[in-house]
Amino acid sequence: MPKLSEKSGVPKRTIYSILAKDRVPGIDTTDELAKAFGLNGWLLLYPNLNYELAKSGKLDMLIETYGGSQQETREYVTHVLNRERAINRG
């Protein structure tokens, strides 16, 4: 924890409280912790996220691009995601 505390600027006590589930971090704390790993804070909200995928920037790109895309493009992306979800669930 000392290294994470130093890299993030978040006090050790706060980090221990978060890990013990005694405290829920706010947006600022989440962002500070994420930056220590080279990530955007919102990625820490996703449980069991693959670190390499998070670090790649592809999820950030997907979110940014999806929001600015035309309706037809968003519908196509949603179709592909639904197909992949069905395949992965078997």
MMTF fields as JSON, N, C-alpha, C and O atoms, coordinates in Angstrom:
{
  "mmtfVersion": "1.0.0",
  "mmtfProducer": "UNKNOWN",
  "numBonds": 359,
  "numAtoms": 360,
  "numGroups": 90,
  "numChains": 1,
  "numModels": 1,
  "chainsPerModel": [1],
  "groupsPerChain": [90],
  "chainIdList": ["A"],
  "bondAtomList": [4, 2, 8, 6, 12, 10, 16, 14, 20, 18, 24, 22, 28, 26, 32, 30, 36, 34, 40, 38, 44, 42, 48, 46, 52, 50, 56, 54, 60, 58, 64, 62, 68, 66, 72, 70, 76, 74, 80, 78, 84, 82, 88, 86, 92, 90, 96, 94, 100, 98, 104, 102, 108, 106, 112, 110, 116, 114, 120, 118, 124, 122, 128, 126, 132, 130, 136, 134, 140, 138, 144, 142, 148, 146, 152, 150, 156, 154, 160, 158, 164, 162, 168, 166, 172, 170, 176, 174, 180, 178, 184, 182, 188, 186, 192, 190, 196, 194, 200, 198, 204, 202, 208, 206, 212, 210, 216, 214, 220, 218, 224, 222, 228, 226, 232, 230, 236, 234, 240, 238, 244, 242, 248, 246, 252, 250, 256, 254, 260, 258, 264, 262, 268, 266, 272, 270, 276, 274, 280, 278, 284, 282, 288, 286, 292, 290, 296, 294, 300, 298, 304, 302, 308, 306, 312, 310, 316, 314, 320, 318, 324, 322, 328, 326, 332, 330, 336, 334, 340, 338, 344, 342, 348, 346, 352, 350, 356, 354],
  "bondOrderList": [1, 1, 1, 1, 1, 1, 1, 1, 1, 1, 1, 1, 1, 1, 1, 1, 1, 1, 1, 1, 1, 1, 1, 1, 1, 1, 1, 1, 1, 1, 1, 1, 1, 1, 1, 1, 1, 1, 1, 1, 1, 1, 1, 1, 1, 1, 1, 1, 1, 1, 1, 1, 1, 1, 1, 1, 1, 1, 1, 1, 1, 1, 1, 1, 1, 1, 1, 1, 1, 1, 1, 1, 1, 1, 1, 1, 1, 1, 1, 1, 1, 1, 1, 1, 1, 1, 1, 1, 1],
  "groupList": [{"groupName": "MET", "atomNameList": ["N", "CA", "C", "O"], "elementList": ["N", "C", "C", "O"], "formalChargeList": [0, 0, 0, 0], "bondAtomList": [1, 0, 2, 1, 3, 2], "bondOrderList": [1, 1, 2], "singleLetterCode": "M", "chemCompType": "L-PEPTIDE LINKING"}, {"groupName": "PRO", "atomNameList": ["N", "CA", "C", "O"], "elementList": ["N", "C", "C", "O"], "formalChargeList": [0, 0, 0, 0], "bondAtomList": [1, 0, 2, 1, 3, 2], "bondOrderList": [1, 1, 2], "singleLetterCode": "P", "chemCompType": "L-PEPTIDE LINKING"}, {"groupName": "LYS", "atomNameList": ["N", "CA", "C", "O"], "elementList": ["N", "C", "C", "O"], "formalChargeList": [0, 0, 0, 0], "bondAtomList": [1, 0, 2, 1, 3, 2], "bondOrderList": [1, 1, 2], "singleLetterCode": "K", "chemCompType": "L-PEPTIDE LINKING"}, {"groupName": "LEU", "atomNameList": ["N", "CA", "C", "O"], "elementList": ["N", "C", "C", "O"], "formalChargeList": [0, 0, 0, 0], "bondAtomList": [1, 0, 2, 1, 3, 2], "bondOrderList": [1, 1, 2], "singleLetterCode": "L", "chemCompType": "L-PEPTIDE LINKING"}, {"groupName": "SER", "atomNameList": ["N", "CA", "C", "O"], "elementList": ["N", "C", "C", "O"], "formalChargeList": [0, 0, 0, 0], "bondAtomList": [1, 0, 2, 1, 3, 2], "bondOrderList": [1, 1, 2], "singleLetterCode": "S", "chemCompType": "L-PEPTIDE LINKING"}, {"groupName": "GLU", "atomNameList": ["N", "CA", "C", "O"], "elementList": ["N", "C", "C", "O"], "formalChargeList": [0, 0, 0, 0], "bondAtomList": [1, 0, 2, 1, 3, 2], "bondOrderList": [1, 1, 2], "singleLetterCode": "E", "chemCompType": "L-PEPTIDE LINKING"}, {"groupName": "GLY", "atomNameList": ["N", "CA", "C", "O"], "elementList": ["N", "C", "C", "O"], "formalChargeList": [0, 0, 0, 0], "bondAtomList": [1, 0, 2, 1, 3, 2], "bondOrderList": [1, 1, 2], "singleLetterCode": "G", "chemCompType": "PEPTIDE LINKING"}, {"groupName": "VAL", "atomNameList": ["N", "CA", "C", "O"], "elementList": ["N", "C", "C", "O"], "formalChargeList": [0, 0, 0, 0], "bondAtomList": [1, 0, 2, 1, 3, 2], "bondOrderList": [1, 1, 2], "singleLetterCode": "V", "chemCompType": "L-PEPTIDE LINKING"}, {"groupName": "ARG", "atomNameList": ["N", "CA", "C", "O"], "elementList": ["N", "C", "C", "O"], "formalChargeList": [0, 0, 0, 0], "bondAtomList": [1, 0, 2, 1, 3, 2], "bondOrderList": [1, 1, 2], "singleLetterCode": "R", "chemCompType": "L-PEPTIDE LINKING"}, {"groupName": "THR", "atomNameList": ["N", "CA", "C", "O"], "elementList": ["N", "C", "C", "O"], "formalChargeList": [0, 0, 0, 0], "bondAtomList": [1, 0, 2, 1, 3, 2], "bondOrderList": [1, 1, 2], "singleLetterCode": "T", "chemCompType": "L-PEPTIDE LINKING"}, {"groupName": "ILE", "atomNameList": ["N", "CA", "C", "O"], "elementList": ["N", "C", "C", "O"], "formalChargeList": [0, 0, 0, 0], "bondAtomList": [1, 0, 2, 1, 3, 2], "bondOrderList": [1, 1, 2], "singleLetterCode": "I", "chemCompType": "L-PEPTIDE LINKING"}, {"groupName": "TYR", "atomNameList": ["N", "CA", "C", "O"], "elementList": ["N", "C", "C", "O"], "formalChargeList": [0, 0, 0, 0], "bondAtomList": [1, 0, 2, 1, 3, 2], "bondOrderList": [1, 1, 2], "singleLetterCode": "Y", "chemCompType": "L-PEPTIDE LINKING"}, {"groupName": "ALA", "atomNameList": ["N", "CA", "C", "O"], "elementList": ["N", "C", "C", "O"], "formalChargeList": [0, 0, 0, 0], "bondAtomList": [1, 0, 2, 1, 3, 2], "bondOrderList": [1, 1, 2], "singleLetterCode": "A", "chemCompType": "L-PEPTIDE LINKING"}, {"groupName": "ASP", "atomNameList": ["N", "CA", "C", "O"], "elementList": ["N", "C", "C", "O"], "formalChargeList": [0, 0, 0, 0], "bondAtomList": [1, 0, 2, 1, 3, 2], "bondOrderList": [1, 1, 2], "singleLetterCode": "D", "chemCompType": "L-PEPTIDE LINKING"}, {"groupName": "PHE", "atomNameList": ["N", "CA", "C", "O"], "elementList": ["N", "C", "C", "O"], "formalChargeList": [0, 0, 0, 0], "bondAtomList": [1, 0, 2, 1, 3, 2], "bondOrderList": [1, 1, 2], "singleLetterCode": "F", "chemCompType": "L-PEPTIDE LINKING"}, {"groupName": "ASN", "atomNameList": ["N", "CA", "C", "O"], "elementList": ["N", "C", "C", "O"], "formalChargeList": [0, 0, 0, 0], "bondAtomList": [1, 0, 2, 1, 3, 2], "bondOrderList": [1, 1, 2], "singleLetterCode": "N", "chemCompType": "L-PEPTIDE LINKING"}, {"groupName": "TRP", "atomNameList": ["N", "CA", "C", "O"], "elementList": ["N", "C", "C", "O"], "formalChargeList": [0, 0, 0, 0], "bondAtomList": [1, 0, 2, 1, 3, 2], "bondOrderList": [1, 1, 2], "singleLetterCode": "W", "chemCompType": "L-PEPTIDE LINKING"}, {"groupName": "GLN", "atomNameList": ["N", "CA", "C", "O"], "elementList": ["N", "C", "C", "O"], "formalChargeList": [0, 0, 0, 0], "bondAtomList": [1, 0, 2, 1, 3, 2], "bondOrderList": [1, 1, 2], "singleLetterCode": "Q", "chemCompType": "L-PEPTIDE LINKING"}, {"groupName": "HIS", "atomNameList": ["N", "CA", "C", "O"], "elementList": ["N", "C", "C", "O"], "formalChargeList": [0, 0, 0, 0], "bondAtomList": [1, 0, 2, 1, 3, 2], "bondOrderList": [1, 1, 2], "singleLetterCode": "H", "chemCompType": "L-PEPTIDE LINKING"}],
  "groupTypeList": [0, 1, 2, 3, 4, 5, 2, 4, 6, 7, 1, 2, 8, 9, 10, 11, 4, 10, 3, 12, 2, 13, 8, 7, 1, 6, 10, 13, 9, 9, 13, 5, 3, 12, 2, 12, 14, 6, 3, 15, 6, 16, 3, 3, 3, 11, 1, 15, 3, 15, 11, 5, 3, 12, 2, 4, 6, 2, 3, 13, 0, 3, 10, 5, 9, 11, 6, 6, 4, 17, 17, 5, 9, 8, 5, 11, 7, 9, 18, 7, 3, 15, 8, 5, 8, 12, 10, 15, 8, 6],
  "groupIdList": [1, 2, 3, 4, 5, 6, 7, 8, 9, 10, 11, 12, 13, 14, 15, 16, 17, 18, 19, 20, 21, 22, 23, 24, 25, 26, 27, 28, 29, 30, 31, 32, 33, 34, 35, 36, 37, 38, 39, 40, 41, 42, 43, 44, 45, 46, 47, 48, 49, 50, 51, 52, 53, 54, 55, 56, 57, 58, 59, 60, 61, 62, 63, 64, 65, 66, 67, 68, 69, 70, 71, 72, 73, 74, 75, 76, 77, 78, 79, 80, 81, 82, 83, 84, 85, 86, 87, 88, 89, 90],
  "secStructList": [7, 2, 2, 2, 2, 2, 2, 2, 7, 7, 7, 2, 2, 2, 2, 2, 2, 2, 2, 6, 6, 1, 7, 7, 7, 7, 2, 2, 2, 2, 2, 2, 2, 2, 2, 2, 6, 6, 7, 7, 4, 4, 4, 4, 4, 1, 6, 6, 7, 7, 2, 2, 2, 2, 2, 2, 6, 2, 2, 2, 2, 2, 2, 2, 2, 2, 2, 2, 1, 7, 2, 2, 2, 2, 2, 2, 2, 2, 2, 2, 2, 2, 2, 2, 2, 2, 2, 2, 2, 7],
  "xCoordList": [0.797, 0.0, 0.841, 0.416, 2.019, 2.793, 3.088, 3.03, 3.404, 3.714, 2.474, 2.554, 1.344, 0.104, -0.247, -0.669, -0.078, -0.354, 0.546, 0.088, 1.817, 2.756, 2.424, 2.429, 2.135, 1.851, 0.545, 0.428, -0.428, -1.764, -2.007, -2.84, -1.281, -1.542, -2.707, -3.121, -3.23, -4.333, -3.717, -2.857, -4.14, -3.579, -3.728, -4.727, -2.728, -2.75, -4.012, -4.627, -4.377, -5.556, -6.811, -7.646, -6.929, -8.077, -8.058, -9.094, -6.89, -6.772, -7.146, -7.887, -6.643, -6.988, -8.493, -9.082, -9.109, -10.559, -11.347, -12.36, -10.876, -11.548, -11.424, -12.408, -10.222, -9.995, -10.754, -11.177, -10.92, -11.679, -13.187, -13.981, -13.568, -14.976, -15.661, -16.872, -14.853, -15.397, -15.761, -16.449, -15.288, -15.49, -15.636, -14.957, -16.52, -16.692, -15.995, -16.307, -15.054, -14.322, -15.197, -16.067, -14.954, -15.643, -14.98, -13.999, -15.518, -15.011, -13.558, -12.74, -13.23, -11.856, -10.858, -9.797, -11.192, -10.3, -10.147, -9.044, -11.246, -11.197, -10.299, -9.494, -10.426, -9.578, -8.102, -7.238, -7.817, -6.431, -5.833, -4.688, -6.594, -6.115, -5.916, -4.926, -6.846, -6.741, -5.519, -4.816, -5.268, -4.12, -2.806, -1.855, -2.748, -1.544, -1.26, -0.122, -2.3, -2.157, -2.198, -2.164, -2.272, -2.339, -3.702, -3.81, -4.753, -6.114, -7.019, -6.683, -8.165, -9.217, -10.06, -10.271, -10.533, -11.249, -12.458, -12.721, -13.198, -14.414, -14.128, -15.003, -12.916, -12.58, -12.541, -12.736, -12.293, -12.252, -13.641, -13.77, -14.673, -16.046, -16.492, -17.508, -15.734, -16.089, -15.419, -14.193, -16.198, -15.595, -14.894, -15.382, -13.765, -13.005, -12.548, -12.404, -12.323, -11.863, -10.423, -9.567, -10.17, -8.823, -7.924, -8.216, -6.83, -5.941, -5.353, -5.291, -4.925, -4.32, -5.331, -4.981, -6.562, -7.61, -7.854, -7.977, -7.924, -8.146, -6.997, -7.222, -5.787, -4.588, -4.455, -3.823, -5.038, -4.879, -5.511, -5.111, -6.486, -7.178, -8.335, -9.047, -8.523, -9.581, -10.977, -11.891, -11.144, -12.454, -12.775, -13.906, -11.781, -11.978, -12.357, -13.266, -11.642, -11.918, -13.335, -14.045, -13.735, -15.066, -16.147, -17.088, -16.013, -17.002, -17.05, -18.129, -15.89, -15.834, -16.41, -17.162, -16.062, -16.509, -17.99, -18.712, -18.437, -19.839, -20.76, -21.76, -20.43, -21.262, -21.403, -22.436, -20.376, -20.409, -20.798, -20.781, -21.152, -21.482, -22.93, -23.774, -23.187, -24.545, -25.371, -24.823, -26.673, -27.583, -27.386, -27.372, -27.235, -27.052, -25.791, -25.796, -24.743, -23.494, -23.666, -23.197, -24.333, -24.564, -25.415, -25.17, -26.399, -27.227, -26.405, -26.596, -25.5, -24.632, -23.708, -23.55, -23.101, -22.209, -22.993, -22.503, -24.193, -25.035, -25.359, -25.355, -25.637, -25.912, -24.71, -24.867, -23.522, -22.305, -22.077, -21.748, -22.252, -22.063, -23.063, -22.696, -24.315, -25.321, -24.977, -25.167, -24.471, -24.066, -22.912, -22.923, -21.928, -20.777, -21.195, -20.699, -22.104, -22.607, -23.276, -23.063, -24.083, -24.762, -23.77, -23.945, -22.742, -21.708, -20.951, -20.706, -20.584, -19.804, -20.599, -20.021, -21.905, -22.737, -23.008, -23.437, -22.747, -22.863, -24.245, -24.491],
  "yCoordList": [-1.203, 0.0, 1.271, 2.277, 1.258, 2.497, 3.044, 4.255, 2.161, 2.631, 3.218, 4.259, 2.562, 3.079, 4.418, 5.339, 4.525, 5.787, 6.904, 8.02, 6.589, 7.581, 7.963, 9.145, 6.968, 7.237, 7.99, 8.818, 7.698, 8.274, 9.529, 10.363, 9.659, 10.761, 10.492, 11.37, 9.269, 8.875, 8.298, 7.421, 8.773, 8.272, 6.751, 6.169, 6.129, 4.678, 4.247, 3.234, 5.006, 4.67, 4.593, 3.704, 5.53, 5.532, 4.292, 3.661, 3.943, 2.762, 1.502, 0.66, 1.368, 0.21, 0.152, -0.928, 1.287, 1.33, 0.902, 0.211, 1.318, 0.931, -0.575, -1.243, -1.108, -2.542, -3.393, -4.508, -2.867, -3.579, -3.404, -3.962, -2.632, -2.337, -1.586, -1.687, -0.83, 0.029, 1.4, 2.188, 1.667, 2.991, 2.844, 2.031, 3.631, 3.682, 4.949, 6.044, 4.81, 6.001, 6.92, 6.465, 8.206, 9.178, 9.258, 8.567, 10.088, 10.228, 10.682, 10.124, 11.678, 12.198, 11.138, 10.987, 10.405, 9.355, 8.254, 7.757, 7.872, 6.847, 7.29, 6.502, 8.539, 9.06, 9.056, 8.711, 9.438, 9.47, 8.065, 7.867, 7.105, 5.724, 5.179, 4.502, 5.472, 4.993, 5.577, 4.865, 6.838, 7.485, 6.826, 6.797, 6.298, 5.602, 4.365, 3.903, 3.836, 2.68, 3.071, 2.209, 4.367, 4.846, 4.662, 4.516, 4.67, 4.435, 5.617, 6.478, 5.651, 6.604, 6.005, 4.793, 6.854, 6.403, 5.531, 4.593, 5.816, 5.056, 3.577, 2.738, 3.249, 1.848, 1.03, -0.186, 1.685, 0.964, 0.556, -0.248, 1.094, 0.749, -0.572, -1.138, -1.059, -2.291, -3.476, -3.579, -4.376, -5.495, -6.482, -6.771, -6.983, -8.01, -7.587, -8.426, -6.302, -5.818, -6.25, -6.103, -6.778, -7.183, -5.952, -5.003, -5.967, -4.805, -4.415, -3.231, -5.391, -5.088, -4.412, -3.489, -4.861, -4.225, -2.804, -1.88, -2.633, -1.297, -0.364, 0.791, -0.859, -0.059, 0.279, 1.274, -0.533, -0.357, 0.928, 1.424, 1.465, 2.658, 2.366, 3.28, 1.096, 0.727, 0.973, 1.346, 0.765, 1.012, 2.504, 2.905, 3.313, 4.765, 5.195, 6.002, 4.64, 4.971, 4.531, 5.257, 3.352, 2.844, 3.774, 4.124, 4.171, 5.047, 6.4, 6.897, 6.992, 8.311, 8.267, 9.159, 7.242, 7.136, 6.798, 7.353, 5.892, 5.469, 6.658, 6.818, 7.48, 8.63, 9.623, 10.282, 9.741, 10.702, 10.113, 10.801, 8.825, 8.145, 8.382, 8.779, 8.13, 8.219, 7.066, 6.035, 7.243, 6.239, 4.886, 3.861, 4.864, 3.603, 2.873, 1.651, 3.606, 3.01, 2.454, 1.353, 3.197, 2.716, 1.443, 0.527, 1.38, 0.181, -1.018, -2.132, -0.792, -1.868, -2.361, -3.568, -1.438, -1.807, -2.59, -3.596, -2.145, -2.844, -4.249, -5.199, -4.383, -5.7, -6.632, -7.785, -6.136, -6.942, -7.342, -8.493, -6.399, -6.699, -7.748, -8.643, -7.642, -8.631, -10.018, -11.024, -10.064, -11.342, -11.958, -13.153, -11.143, -11.636, -12.111, -13.125, -11.375, -11.782, -13.143, -13.993, -13.36, -14.64, -15.769, -16.87, -15.506, -16.52, -16.857, -18.028, -15.836, -16.061, -16.772, -17.474, -16.599, -17.27, -18.723, -19.527, -19.042, -20.412, -20.844, -21.984],
  "zCoordList": [0.0, 0.0, 0.0, -0.567, 0.617, 0.645, -0.753, -0.967, -1.704, -3.051, -3.723, -4.376, -3.566, -4.154, -3.536, -4.235, -2.256, -1.577, -2.112, -2.36, -2.283, -2.812, -4.251, -4.597, -5.092, -6.501, -6.704, -7.607, -5.861, -6.052, -5.225, -5.58, -4.127, -3.217, -2.271, -1.514, -2.322, -1.442, -0.165, -0.242, 0.994, 2.247, 2.4, 1.976, 3.007, 3.228, 3.973, 3.639, 4.957, 5.767, 4.883, 5.051, 3.947, 3.027, 2.146, 1.937, 1.63, 0.769, 1.542, 1.034, 2.76, 3.588, 3.854, 3.83, 4.105, 4.354, 3.127, 3.237, 1.958, 0.712, 0.503, 0.184, 0.68, 0.483, 1.499, 1.192, 2.697, 3.73, 3.55, 4.309, 2.549, 2.252, 3.385, 3.581, 4.127, 5.177, 4.623, 5.272, 3.417, 2.823, 1.312, 0.685, 0.747, -0.703, -1.188, -0.721, -2.12, -2.563, -3.407, -4.15, -3.281, -4.117, -5.488, -5.762, -6.317, -7.689, -7.695, -8.426, -6.898, -6.885, -6.441, -7.048, -5.387, -4.899, -5.936, -6.159, -6.567, -7.61, -8.75, -9.246, -9.172, -10.246, -9.844, -10.65, -8.606, -8.142, -8.113, -8.522, -7.639, -7.608, -9.021, -9.297, -9.897, -11.275, -11.975, -12.692, -11.776, -12.415, -12.004, -12.785, -10.785, -10.331, -11.181, -11.258, -11.814, -12.697, -14.172, -15.05, -14.436, -15.81, -16.443, -17.66, -15.62, -16.106, -15.805, -14.992, -16.466, -16.141, -15.012, -14.961, -14.121, -12.941, -13.218, -12.465, -14.275, -14.533, -14.759, -14.542, -15.191, -15.437, -14.145, -14.176, -13.014, -11.741, -11.272, -10.349, -11.89, -11.518, -12.128, -11.724, -13.095, -13.794, -13.103, -13.125, -12.487, -11.755, -12.692, -13.785, -12.255, -12.972, -14.366, -15.255, -14.558, -15.851, -16.087, -15.214, -17.261, -17.642, -17.706, -18.435, -16.943, -16.849, -18.199, -18.527, -18.978, -20.282, -21.206, -21.942, -21.171, -21.97, -21.486, -22.29, -20.18, -19.619, -19.995, -20.357, -19.912, -20.182, -21.675, -22.028, -22.538, -23.986, -24.518, -25.571, -23.803, -24.266, -25.212, -25.628, -25.551, -26.491, -25.921, -26.656, -24.619, -24.022, -24.012, -24.285, -23.699, -23.754, -25.167, -25.363, -26.149, -27.55, -27.94, -28.634, -27.493, -27.809, -27.263, -27.975, -26.008, -25.372, -26.074, -26.397, -26.309, -26.952, -28.36, -28.755, -29.112, -30.502, -30.592, -31.421, -29.742, -29.754, -29.521, -30.221, -28.552, -28.222, -29.351, -29.474, -30.182, -31.273, -32.614, -33.634, -32.607, -33.862, -34.279, -33.475, -35.543, -36.058, -35.494, -35.107, -35.451, -34.902, -35.567, -34.885, -36.871, -37.6, -37.128, -36.984, -36.896, -36.422, -35.018, -34.73, -34.137, -32.773, -32.79, -32.005, -33.668, -33.77, -34.238, -33.752, -35.172, -35.657, -34.544, -34.356, -33.81, -32.703, -31.657, -31.143, -31.337, -30.366, -30.856, -30.072, -32.141, -32.736, -32.564, -32.162, -32.866, -32.739, -31.28, -30.993, -30.367, -28.946, -28.453, -27.693, -28.879, -28.498, -29.042, -28.359, -30.271, -30.874, -30.079, -29.782, -29.743, -28.979, -27.588, -27.096, -26.961, -25.645, -25.732, -24.868, -26.766, -26.929, -27.167, -26.645, -27.941, -28.211, -26.931, -26.639, -26.172, -24.955, -23.866, -23.036, -23.862, -22.855, -23.235, -22.408, -24.504, -24.978, -25.147, -25.543]
}
